[in-house]
Amino acid sequence: MDINVPPETTTSSPASASARWTTPMAMVLVQLFITGMILLSKVSIGGGMFIFTLLAYRSFFGSLFILPFALIYERGKWRNMTWLALRWIFLNAFIGYSVPLSLYYYGLRDTTSSYAVIFINIIPLVTFIISLIFRMETLQITSKPGSLKISSVVLSVGGTMLISLYKGKTLHLWNPIFEEHNKEKQLEVASNQLRGTIFLVASSFAFACWYIIQVTIIICPCPSYHVCTDRRYIVKLLLQSKVNKVYPYKYWSSMVTCLIGGLQTALVGIILRRDKSAWKLGWDLNLLTIVYSGALATAARYSLNSWAVAKRGPAYPPMFSPLSVVFTVVLASVFIGDDITVGSILGTVTVIAGLYVFLWAKSKEV
C-alpha cells in the first residue's frame, strides 16, 4: 500500500521494516531457484537424460504452473488471442527459448555447472557488444560511463578466460555428497571443455540477439535509431516486445510461449531420437528436475521478478544475478563435487566485478 506518512513513522513500523526486506529476499530466492535448476539439470543430463526431453517436459510443466496466474489475474483474456499474436509468440518461443536453452544445456553437459552459470550472467555484456557492432548503441569512451563499460567487458571476458585457462591449486574443502557422480564425470568434462564453451557462447549470443530483437521493434521517440536511454522510456524498452504490443497479457502470453516452446523442442527431440524410452518419466531425479524447473525456475521465478519490477523498477532484479554464480560454485562443490580452484575463484570474482561495473555504468546513463 502507498500511504503518505512521515519518514520516521515508516521507519519505526515493523510492517514497513519487513517490507524493505521482502523484495531483496525474494530476489535472493530467485537466484537460489536458478542455482537449483542448474544443479539438477546437470545431474540429470549427466545421468543420461535426453536434453530435448528435459526441455519439452520443463516447458509443459512451466505452462501448467503459470496457467493459474493467467486464470486469476487475466480471466477471460485468452479470447483476445489472435493468429497474429500466435505467430509472434511462436517466433518468441523459438528465438527466446528453444534455441538458446538447447545450446545452453548442451554446453552444461560438456562443462561444469559452476562454469556454465557464468555465461548466464554475461548475457547483458554480450548484448551490449552486439549493440555496439550493429551501431544500435553509442559509446562515448571519454565519458565515465563509457570507460566503465569498456572496463566491465574486459573484466568479464578476462574472468571467463581465467576460469577456462587457469586452474591453480584445487581447494579440497569437503567431500561431495554425490561422490560417484563426481568421479565419473571429471575426465569427460575435461575432454569436452572446448566444445561446451562453444555451446555456451552460442547460447549467450542467441539470448542477446533475442533481447536486441525485442528492443529494436519498440518505437522509440528519440530522433536517432540507437537504443533509447531516456528514463521515461527505459521501462518500455525493457518490458515491451512485439508480443506485448499485439497481445498485452503477460501471463497468458508466457503460458502459451512455454507451451509452444515445449512443442518445438519435443518435435526436434522426436526427430533426433524416436526411442520411446527416452521420453518415459519415472519417480526419480529426472521427474524432480522437470517439476522443479517448471514450478520454481519458471513460474515462481517469473512471478517474483514481475513483482520486484513493479516494486523497485526494471533495474532491480539484475542486481542480484551474480549471486547465482556464488551459490552455484559453492553448492556444486558440496553436492556434485565441482572443483573449487584458485583460478575459478579469481575468475568468478572478476566476472562478478565486471557485471556490477556494467550495471552501475548503465544506471549512470539513465
Buried (B, 14 or more C-beta within 10 A) or exposed (E): EEEEEEEEEBEEEEEEEEEEEEBBEBBBBBBBBBBBBBBBBBBBBBBEBBBBBBBBBBBBBBBBBBBEBBBEEBEEBBEEBEEEBBEBBBBBBBBBBBBBBBBBBBBBBBBBBBBBBBBBBBBBBBBBBBBBEEEBBEBEEEEEBBBBBBBBBEBBBBBBEBBBEEEEEEEEEEEBEBEEBBEEBBEEBEEBBEBBBBBBBBBBBBBBBBBBBBBBEBEBEEEEEEBBBEEEBBEBBBBBBBBBEBBBBBBBBBBBBBBBBBBBBBEBBBEEBEEEEBBEEEEEBBBEBBBBBBBBBBBBBBBBBBBBBEEBEBBBBBBBBBBBBBBBBBBBBBBBBBBBBBBBBBBBBBBBBBBBBBBBBBEEBE
